[in-house]
Amino acid sequence: MAKEIKTIGVLTSGGDAPGMNAAIRAVVRKALSRGLKVKGIYKGYNGLLNEEIKDMTARDVSDIISRGGTVLYTARCAEFRTPEGQARGAEVCRKHGIDGLVVIGGDGSFAGAQKLAALGINTIGIPGTIDLDIACTEYTIGFDTAVNTAMEAIDKVRDTSTSHERCSIIEVMGRGAGYIALYCGIANGAEDILLPEKYDYDEQKLINNIIENRKRGKKHHIIINAEGIGHSASMARRIEAATGMETRATILGHMQRGGSPTCTDRVYASMMGSYAVDLLAEGKTNRVVGYRNGEFTDFDIDEALAMQKSISEYMYDVSKALSI
């Protein structure tokens, strides 16, 4: 028999992402509409262990859908990676009457959710990460806003790069994943895109490309560099020394995490939050909400964490073809 859920907890964990507040709002209001109680857990798993837990009403999530970041805050928690910490987390849930938990975060957050599910707490994960690096889903909360933020910033850098006839290396976030770099490379018309999944660290190819483009009359050169490769400043110095072309590095950094979420991030996050509550109400546990082939769906956390995600070969080929 499915476990009856009376109280749902919700937390955000790992890096913040635009749209997390929309998901929190959806969890709270959908749960209340189903006659369930909701408790907000502040500062992720760290707040769970410290019992930073508050009853939430519909008014508590008013006017947050347009805000970036997370009103529940987020933090890393080394203690929760230990069996002792996980057991204490499950006990805190039981102490506060939380029999269903929604975890909004990335794969590290899902690993914690997996442990709580094994300890008897019905747990559902929602993918919240700007990196788009969760294999089971084609969409993660925050990616659309982050990539649009980066795109707009790169457009501005291109303007000044063109004016000064420079080479600009623009570093975008994504940890070890190159999705933001790939999307921006195509959207911004970059001459070169460096992805962790593809880059062979042969800088001479970049140098040769810049020199050949100069011969063809190109006055500037844009290189989008993924965070997983990094070292943009030292790369810029080497390229300038080899080509004689003034080269500057711009690291966009955490501005990509902030800002008001796009319509896509608000709507999809709302759908995912609602879907997570429905799963818990049905007695489901150890699941991750995902989006595939135009539909919201769910996957077993164990299976989701075991999946491998790869860059679209077609998109990568298109980016190369369009850069000439």
N, C-alpha and C positions, 0 to 999 in steps of 0.2 A: 504494500500500500504506500502511495506517495506521502511524503512527510508534509503535514499541513503547516503552511507558513503564516505566521501572524505579524511578525515584525521583520522588516528589511533594513539592513544597514547598507550604507554606501560610502565608499572612500575613493580618493584619487591617489595614485602612486607613481613614482618615477618622475620623469620630466613632464612639466605642464604642457598643455596643447590647447590652442584655441578651439572652442567647442565643448570642452569638458563641462563648462557650466550649463550648457544646453542639455547635456546628458544627465547631469545631476538633477536639473529641474524636471526632466521627463521622468526620472526614476521616482522622485518625490511625489509628483502630481499623479502619475499613473498608479502608484501604490495606494495613495490615499483614495483615489477613485474606486479602487477595488476593496476598500474597507480595511486596508492594512496600515500598520504603524510604520513610521520611517525614522531611523536614527542616522544622523550625519556623523561620520568618524573623521576627525580632523588630523591632518599631517600623515596620512597614509597608514602603513603598518606600524610606524613609530607611535602615532597617536592611538592606535588600537591597543598597543601594549601599555600605554600610559593612561588609558581610559579617557581620552579626550573625545567624549561622545555626547551628542546633544539631540534631543527630540526635534524633529523638523516638521513644519507646517507648510501649507501652500504659500503663505506669505513670506516664509524664509527664502523662497527661491524666486520671488518677484523681481523683475527688472535685472536678471542676471544673464539672460540668454544672449545679450549683445556684448557681454564683457569677456575679455580674454582671461587667460589664467584659470585658476580654480578657487572658488570661494571656500572650499574645504581645505585648501593648502595641500602641500605635498612635501615629502621628505624621504630620504633614504633610510634604511633600517637594517644595519648589519645583524642585529640580534634576531630578526625574524628569519634569517637564513639558517638558523640553528634549529634542531628538533625541539629544544627546550623553549625557544621563542615561539615557535609555531604552536606547540601545545598550550602555552600560556595565552596566545592569541585566541585559540578556540575556546578556552575557558572564559576569557573576557567576553566573548560573544554570548556564551551561555549565561553568564552573570547578568548581562544587560538584556537578556531575552531576545537576542538577535539570532533567528534561526535561518535567515537567508541573507546573503551578502552579495552586493554588486561591487566589483573591483574594476575601476577604470584606469587603464594604464597599458604598458607594453609587455613584452614577453617575460621580463623579470617579475613584473606584478602578477602575471598569470601563474608563474611557478609558485608564488606564495598562495594564490587562490587554490591551486591544485593541492597543496599541503593541507589547507583548511578543509577542503572537500573530503579528503581522506580521513580527517578527524571528526567528521559528522556535521560540518556546517555547510548547508547547501550554498554553493558559490557559483556565480556567473561572472565571466570576464567581458569587458567591453574594450575594444582596441582603441586606445588613446595615445597616439604618438605621431609627431610630425614626420617621422622617418619613413613611414609606409613599409616597414620591414617585417610585418607579421604575415606569414605565408598563407594562412587560411583565408585571408580576406583581400579583396581588391581595393578596399577603402579603410583608412584609419582616421580617427578624429584628429583634426589639426593640420593634416597634410595640405589640404586645399588652401587654407589660409596662409600657411607658411610658404608655399611655393608661389602664391600670388604676391606676398610681401617681398620675397627675394626677387621675383621678376621685376617688380616696380623699382626696386633699388638698383638692379642691374641696368635697367633702362637709363637711370640717372647717371650711373658711372659711365655708360657708353657715350653719353652726350659729352662729358668732359674728356673722355679718352679720344673721341673723334676730334674735338677742338685742339687737343695738344698732340695729335698724331702719335698716341701712345699704344703700348700693349698693356692691357689690364688683366690681371689675374684676380678673379673674384671667387672667394671661398664661401661655400654654402654648407649648411648643417646636414646631418643625416647619419652621424656615427659611421658605421661600416657599410652603410647602404648608399647607393648613388642615385636614388629616385629624384630627390630635389634637384640635383645637378643635371640629370638627364632632361627632366621636364623644362628647367630653366634654359638649358643649352638649346633646346628646340625653340622655346617660346621667345628667347632673346636673340636668336640667330648667331650664336657663338661660333667662332672659328674652330675652337677646340673644346672638348668636354672630357674631363678626367674623372673616371669612375673607379672606385675600388675594385669593382668586379671585372674591369677590363684593362686598367692601366698597366703597362709593362715597365714603367719607370725609365723609358728611353727618352730622355729629354732632348736628345739630338733630333728626334722626329718633330718635336715642337719647334725647335730652332729652325729646322729646315722649312717647315710650313710657314713660319713667319717671314723668312727670307724670300720664299717663292711668292707669297702674297704681296710683299713689297714690290717685287719685280713686276707683278701684274697690275700694280697701281693702287693696292689697298693702303690706306693711310693709317689704319688702326687695326688692333687685333684683340679680340676678347677670348679669354680662356676661363671657363667655369671649372673650378677645382672643388672636388668633394672633400668634406671634412675628414673622411677616412684616409685620404692621402695627405692632406695638410701641407705644412712647410711652405706656404705660399710666399712669404717674404724672402726666404732664401732662394726659392725658385726664381722669383722676380730678379734678384741680383744676378743670378747666373745667366738668365735669358738676356738681360740688358748687356752684360759683358760680352756675350757671344754674338749678339745681333747688332749692337749699337743703337737699338731702339729703346727709348725711354720706357721703362716698365715699372708699373706700380701694382702692389698687392692691396686688395681690400677684403677684409674678413667681416662678413655680415653678422655673424655671431647670433646672440640671443634675441636680437630684434625679430628674428623669424618665429620665435615662440610666442611673442606677444601680439597685441592688437585685437580689434573686434573681429570675431569669426565671420567668414563668408556665409552666404545663404546656404551653400552646400554643407558646410560644417555644422551650421545650426540645425538644418532639417535632418541630415543623416544621423547626427548625434542624438537628436530627439527620438528618432525612430529606434535607434539602438537601445536607448535607455528604456523606452516603453517595452521593447521586445524582451529585454532582460527581466523586467518585472513579470511579464507573462510567463516566461520560463520558470521562474521561481514559484509563481502561483500554481503552476502545473506540477510542482514537486521535483523539477529538474535540478541537477547539480553537476559541477565539474564541466561546465559548458562555456564556450566562447561565442559571442555574437559576431557574425561576419556579414559581409556583403559580397555576393557573387552573382554574375550573370543577371544583374538588374533586380535581384531579390535579397532581402534580409533573411539570414539563415543562422544556424548555429552548428558548432563542432565540439567534439570531445576535447577537453583541454590537453589530455595526453597526446592525442593525434595532432592537434594544432601545434604544439611545441615541437613535435618531431618533423613537421613539414619544413621543406627548404624552399626559399623563394629566390627567383633569379630575374635579372634584368631582361626585359623584352628585347630579343634579338632584332626584331623588326624595327622597334623604336630606335634602337642604337644604330642600325644601318641607315635609317632615315636621317638621323642627326648627322651622320658622316656625309651623306649625299647632299644635304642642304647647306653644308658649311663651305662649299667651294666658292 
